[in-house]
Amino acid sequence: MDYFLTEEQQMIVDVARQITEEMIIPQRAELDEKEEFPAEILKAIAKADLFGLYIPEEYGGFGGGCFEMVLALEQFGRGCVGIATSFAASALGAYPILISGSDELKRKYMPVIARGEKWAAFGLTEANAGSDASGIQTTAVLDGDEWVLNGTKQWITNGGDAQIYSVIAITDRSKGPRGASMFVVEDTDPGFSYGAKEKKLGIRASSTRELIFKDCRIPKERLIGRQGTGFFTVMKTLDLSRPGIASLGVGLGQAALDEAVNYAKQRVQFGKPVISFQAVQHILADMAIQLEASRSLVYATARYINTEPKDMAKYSSMCKVMATDMAMKVSTDAVQVLAGYGYMREYPVEKMMRDAKILQIYEGTNQIQRNVIGQALNKEYSRN
Ligand SMILES: Cc1cc2nc3c(=O)[nH]c(=O)nc-3n(C[C@H](O)[C@H](O)[C@H](O)COP(=O)(O)OP(=O)(O)OC[C@H]3O[C@@H](n4cnc5c(N)ncnc54)[C@H](O)[C@@H]3O)c2cc1C
């Protein structure tokens, strides 16, 4: 379907597609097998100027928004969700600074992130605080001109590979949800270290580690926004970034459909290509319907978010649920169409199915997204 992209937007798609075809697809199986961080591919993405897509021009970026990120992420997701996650997580780490940071912080960090010279990461989750982020235990205490952080963040994408970390910590426990604040921590800060790299089901090219703060001292200017606004910044960050996760689902769904149709056309059983069996055609038709419906909602949502509306949370959650549930279903169906061959690592669909699962979990599980949508509906209909 023609989504009537502008010339600039089409250029983003073309550049991202070229990197996907020339670098990501040829290397994805090896990076997945070796569980290797895709440093060289990220450098190529930086060289193509795509790290600054969502960053305003005054801070060295391209000046685009959520939609421009969605376009690039869809292409990278078509190649490999693990590699694409490493790219997406840098934006997730940058958004808090962009949303709430001082001009000084933006000038210090945005240009290097936009050029892809440094990678970012986002530290919210802890061992006992997943969906219930209000349960975080990491603390930050002001001591003279420095904040002192103590605690451990868990399952942080790009942990140990990024140089810039946006981290939330409790600054005043007595204030409840208004008692948390966000900070920028740099990889070289004293008292900051990492846990071992996690072993995962999928997205194995993406690195996931603990962030460990033991009397980690950072200058007081690294506070992002005002003290007590940490959860506001986290929620806004996730609203902006979830359509990106949805677009990884769209890219993965497209790749799974391509593999399934191409295979069904050439695989012969009972003297005919299996695509000639109506049962197979119906699986493919359902895959195509769900994929295009998801792409339409993701594009419409991302375009809407570019206008900075107040009610973005509901739509951001809706497109994340729809496109990532679709990616799980469509990649599972692709394995079914390829059947025994689909189950083998020789074909890419088994990796797609493994990779799809994370999309329903990170940046808030799809159950939590449904809670957000349900709560928004409840509020809306109470007003009418
Ligand atoms: C590979 C990977 C990368 C990640 N990257 C990052 C990162 O970069 N930064 C970061 O901060 N975090 C990251 N995370 C953490 C991720 O965001 C959390 O795993 C996720 O938010 C869910 O938390 P949990 O796993 O603790 O599940 P839990 O909160 O323990 O949930 C368990 C189950 O209960 C359900 N549930 C919980 N509460 C409710 C409720 N109120 N209503 C309905 N159902 C509910 C959940 O949906 C789930 O099915 C990553 C996780 C993984 C696996």
The ligand as a Gaussian input file, in Angstrom:
#p B3LYP/6-31G(d) Opt

LIG

0 1
 C       15.722000      -8.704000      26.743000
 C       15.197000      -7.645000      27.664000
 C       15.611000      -6.337000      27.514000
 C       15.150000      -5.340000      28.388000
 N       15.633000      -4.053000      28.283000
 C       15.318000      -3.154000      29.263000
 C       15.949000      -1.855000      29.262000
 O       16.732000      -1.491000      28.377000
 N       15.657000      -1.008000      30.291000
 C       14.797000      -1.347000      31.293000
 O       14.597000      -0.542000      32.199000
 N       14.164000      -2.565000      31.292000
 C       14.419000      -3.466000      30.308000
 N       13.817000      -4.712000      30.318000
 C       12.819000      -5.020000      31.345000
 C       11.407000      -5.125000      30.795000
 O       10.909000      -3.866000      30.460000
 C       10.569000      -5.882000      31.835000
 O       10.970000      -7.240000      31.767000
 C        9.080000      -5.752000      31.616000
 O        8.644000      -4.440000      31.855000
 C        8.251000      -6.697000      32.503000
 O        8.704000      -6.775000      33.809000
 P        8.992000      -8.209000      34.462000
 O        9.756000      -8.985000      33.486000
 O        9.589000      -7.986000      35.794000
 O        7.566000      -8.889000      34.601000
 P        6.544000      -8.804000      35.839000
 O        6.210000      -7.402000      36.127000
 O        7.077000      -9.614000      36.971000
 O        5.265000      -9.515000      35.252000
 C        5.024000     -10.926000      35.290000
 C        3.705000     -11.201000      34.570000
 O        2.623000     -10.560000      35.284000
 C        1.917000      -9.672000      34.426000
 N        1.504000      -8.501000      35.199000
 C        2.236000      -7.807000      36.112000
 N        1.524000      -6.815000      36.629000
 C        0.300000      -6.840000      36.015000
 C       -0.882000      -6.057000      36.116000
 N       -0.965000      -5.020000      36.931000
 N       -1.913000      -6.386000      35.307000
 C       -1.853000      -7.433000      34.446000
 N       -0.753000      -8.217000      34.323000
 C        0.306000      -7.925000      35.080000
 C        2.920000      -9.317000      33.302000
 O        2.265000      -8.919000      32.131000
 C        3.671000     -10.643000      33.153000
 O        2.926000     -11.517000      32.331000
 C       14.234000      -5.690000      29.411000
 C       13.780000      -7.012000      29.537000
 C       14.263000      -7.987000      28.696000
 C       13.776000      -9.398000      28.878000

